[in-house]
Amino acid sequence: MMQSERLTRPAVAPHSGLVLFLRTHEGGKAFGVEAREARTGAVRWSSAPWKPSGRTAEFRADAVQLVVTSKNGKDFAALVAPVREGVDAVDRGVATAIAAIFAADSAGKGVAPVREVKVPGSGTATPHDTAGTLAFADGTGARIVDVTTGAVGSRLDRGSREYLLKVDQYFRMDDAWPSQDVLPTGAQKEDVPNHGTSHGVRGGHAAASWPSKKEESSSLGLPMNFVWALHEEQTGKPV
């Protein structure tokens, strides 16, 4: 157990054995990362206070995120804040997401970010555990950012396969692969396999559930039997 003082948004750094927390400074004018040993709760490192903007009117403290992503066994923490640059009583400002990136294997106090990244548009950040990337998504699409380099990728359309695989991850299987080839053994066969559901994409594979040929229902008429299958990310074929 540990006492939490201005610590929120816990996130696990899977390769570092750490639990990271978002620390609030100056009553919500600045933010930081505090990394604690998962086994003992001892503080491994803490960052210097970081301000998304010099003007507090440009961001909301309750919208700041702490997310973790990993690449080649190395974890990275990102403080992400949606900012309205130049907002005032007349001007709504320019929507921008600003991220401060930290190496999860840091040590000591007052750790500075390894880089800061600005991403055009608003939206929240979603981690990708195996690619070192974050997806910055809004209602119509997303941009993928490589936190290891700071490179901001081109915009992904919401209806594209790459958006479904890299951002959404919970989608109808026929939206990504409109083919009977993706139907696993034991699943019900229909003219269009629109009843399979992806439950996440990681490491080149998608995990999906399908209604079983051996159909059974609960007393309320809800389906109970499913075939769970692992599918290749690029082709949709069952592994």
Secondary structure as GFF3:
##gff-version 3
##sequence-region A 1 239
A	DSSP	beta_strand	7	13	.	.	.	ID=ss1
A	DSSP	beta_strand	18	25	.	.	.	ID=ss2
A	DSSP	beta_strand	30	37	.	.	.	ID=ss3
A	DSSP	beta_strand	43	47	.	.	.	ID=ss4
A	DSSP	three_ten_helix	56	58	.	.	.	ID=ss5
A	DSSP	three_ten_helix	61	63	.	.	.	ID=ss6
A	DSSP	beta_strand	65	71	.	.	.	ID=ss7
A	DSSP	beta_strand	74	85	.	.	.	ID=ss8
A	DSSP	beta_strand	94	103	.	.	.	ID=ss9
A	DSSP	beta_strand	108	111	.	.	.	ID=ss10
A	DSSP	beta_strand	115	120	.	.	.	ID=ss11
A	DSSP	beta_strand	124	128	.	.	.	ID=ss12
A	DSSP	beta_strand	133	137	.	.	.	ID=ss13
A	DSSP	beta_strand	141	146	.	.	.	ID=ss14
A	DSSP	beta_strand	151	157	.	.	.	ID=ss15
A	DSSP	alpha_helix	161	163	.	.	.	ID=ss16
A	DSSP	pi_helix	164	168	.	.	.	ID=ss17
A	DSSP	alpha_helix	173	176	.	.	.	ID=ss18
A	DSSP	three_ten_helix	180	182	.	.	.	ID=ss19
A	DSSP	beta_strand	197	202	.	.	.	ID=ss20
A	DSSP	beta_strand	205	211	.	.	.	ID=ss21
A	DSSP	beta_strand	226	232	.	.	.	ID=ss22
###
